[in-house]
């Protein structure tokens, strides 16, 4: 369903953890990029965008819904970024 293309993560005292994951979703025209943020605590915040060219609003809304409802997929993206942590 999801294919990870590339991931990265950095950490600094000022910004906390900032991760990026580029990924594709089966049957969607455009790839996505999720930016993950964690300043303090254990809760991640995120921003979801199309990677390059804009796609359909219904597709990005479907991915948003998937991330909200499927903890496994969300954790997969977080772990992909965390695996590339550069301090």
C-alpha positions in Angstrom: 0.0 0.0 0.0 2.8 2.4 0.9 6.3 2.5 -0.6 9.0 4.6 1.1 11.2 6.4 -1.3 13.5 8.3 1.0 13.7 9.4 4.6 15.8 11.6 6.9 15.8 13.0 10.4 17.8 15.6 12.3 17.8 16.7 15.9 18.8 20.0 17.5 18.1 21.6 20.9 16.4 24.5 19.2 14.1 22.5 16.8 13.8 19.1 18.5 13.4 16.3 16.0 12.5 17.0 12.4 12.0 14.1 10.0 11.0 13.8 6.4 9.7 10.8 4.5 9.0 10.7 0.8 6.5 7.9 -0.1 4.1 6.6 -2.7 0.6 5.2 -2.1 -0.7 2.5 -4.4 -3.1 3.8 -7.1 -2.3 7.5 -6.3 -0.9 9.6 -9.2 1.6 11.7 -7.1 4.1 10.8 -4.4 3.9 12.5 -1.0 6.2 14.0 1.6 5.4 13.9 5.3 7.4 16.2 7.6 7.4 15.0 11.2 8.1 17.2 14.2 8.7 16.5 17.9 9.9 19.3 20.2 9.2 17.8 23.6 7.5 14.7 24.9 6.6 11.7 22.8 3.9 13.1 20.5 4.7 13.6 16.9 3.1 16.3 14.8 3.1 16.2 11.0 2.5 18.1 7.8 1.5 16.2 4.7 2.2 17.5 1.2 2.5 16.3 -2.4 6.2 15.7 -3.1 6.5 17.6 -6.4 3.4 18.2 -8.5 0.0 18.8 -6.9 -2.5 15.9 -7.1 -6.2 15.5 -6.4 -7.6 16.9 -3.2 -9.5 13.6 -2.7 -6.2 11.6 -2.8 -4.4 13.7 -0.2 -7.5 13.7 2.0 -7.6 9.9 1.7 -3.9 9.7 2.9 -4.7 12.1 5.8 -7.6 9.8 6.8 -5.3 6.7 6.5 -2.7 8.3 8.8 -5.3 9.3 11.4 -6.9 5.8 11.4 -4.0 3.4 10.8 -1.4 3.6 13.6 0.7 1.0 11.9 1.2 3.0 8.7 1.9 6.2 10.7 4.4 4.4 12.9 6.1 2.9 9.7 6.7 6.5 8.5 8.0 7.7 11.9 10.3 4.7 12.2 11.6 5.2 8.6 12.6 8.8 9.5 14.0 7.8 12.9 16.2 5.1 11.3 18.1 7.9 9.5 18.6 10.2 12.6 21.7 12.4 12.2 22.8 14.3 15.3 
